Amino acid sequence: MSDWKRVCAIGDLVDKDLKEFDIDGTRIVVTRSGADVFAYPLRCPHMDEPLSSGMCDGATVTCSFHLWQWDLRTGESTGEAEIDLLIYPTKQEDGALFVDVSNVLSYD
């Protein structure tokens, strides 16, 4: 069963920025790429560092701590990352971003 939670207005997201949110205790990081928006668990699967301090370049998300990289859209490793990035389902309605956090994603 889906549990869609409103996160923010789409207009509040800057293209290629990684922005941190807390949704009822579930901490996520969100990024926008043009009209598409993606949400991931806040912590990097490598050393549990916050992805919100990372960067997006083109179609790649990079953790700033150990430079692991993933495809922005699929979460698949594009470099030395040994673990793919998990992605939360997102949808846009009436200019707002909603994320389904019914299944808390974890790398444990």
C-alpha positions in Angstrom: 0.0 0.0 0.0 1.4 3.4 -1.0 2.0 6.1 1.5 2.4 9.3 -0.6 3.7 12.2 1.5 3.9 15.8 0.2 7.5 16.9 0.4 7.6 20.4 -1.2 6.6 22.5 -4.1 8.5 21.5 -7.3 9.5 25.2 -7.7 11.4 24.9 -4.4 13.8 22.5 -6.0 16.8 23.8 -7.9 18.0 21.7 -10.8 20.9 19.4 -9.8 20.8 20.4 -6.1 20.6 17.7 -3.5 18.2 18.8 -0.8 17.5 17.0 2.5 14.0 16.3 3.9 12.5 14.5 6.9 9.2 12.8 6.2 7.7 11.5 9.4 11.1 10.4 10.6 12.3 9.0 7.3 15.2 11.1 6.1 15.6 11.5 2.3 17.6 13.5 -0.2 15.8 14.9 -3.3 17.2 16.2 -6.6 15.6 17.6 -9.7 16.8 17.1 -13.2 14.7 19.2 -15.6 11.1 18.0 -15.1 12.1 14.8 -13.3 12.6 14.5 -9.6 14.3 11.7 -7.7 14.4 10.7 -4.0 17.0 8.6 -2.3 17.7 7.5 1.3 19.7 10.3 3.0 22.8 8.2 3.8 25.3 7.0 1.3 25.4 3.1 1.2 29.2 3.1 1.5 30.1 4.9 4.8 26.7 6.2 5.9 27.6 9.8 5.1 24.8 12.3 4.0 24.3 12.4 0.3 22.9 15.9 0.7 26.5 17.1 0.8 27.2 15.5 -2.5 26.8 16.8 -6.0 24.9 16.1 -9.3 26.7 16.6 -12.6 24.8 15.7 -15.7 23.1 12.4 -15.0 25.4 11.4 -12.1 25.1 11.7 -8.3 28.4 11.8 -6.5 29.0 11.3 -2.7 31.4 14.0 -1.7 33.1 11.9 1.0 34.4 8.9 -1.1 33.4 9.9 -4.6 31.1 6.9 -5.2 28.9 7.7 -8.2 25.5 6.6 -9.4 23.2 7.1 -12.3 20.7 9.9 -11.2 17.7 8.2 -12.8 18.3 4.5 -12.1 20.6 4.5 -9.0 23.0 2.1 -10.8 26.7 2.4 -10.0 28.6 4.4 -12.7 32.0 4.1 -11.1 33.6 2.4 -8.2 30.4 2.2 -6.1 29.9 -1.5 -5.0 26.2 -0.9 -4.1 23.5 0.6 -6.2 21.7 3.6 -4.8 18.1 2.9 -3.7 15.3 5.2 -5.1 12.0 6.1 -3.5 9.0 6.4 -5.8 8.0 10.0 -6.6 5.1 11.7 -8.3 4.1 15.2 -9.0 0.6 16.7 -8.6 -0.6 20.2 -8.7 3.0 21.6 -8.6 4.0 19.6 -5.6 6.4 16.6 -5.1 5.1 13.5 -3.3 7.3 10.6 -2.2 6.1 7.1 -1.2 7.9 6.2 2.0 5.7 3.2 2.9 8.8 1.0 2.5 11.7 2.6 4.3 14.7 1.9 2.1 17.9 0.7 3.9 21.2 -0.7 2.9 21.4 -3.0 5.9 
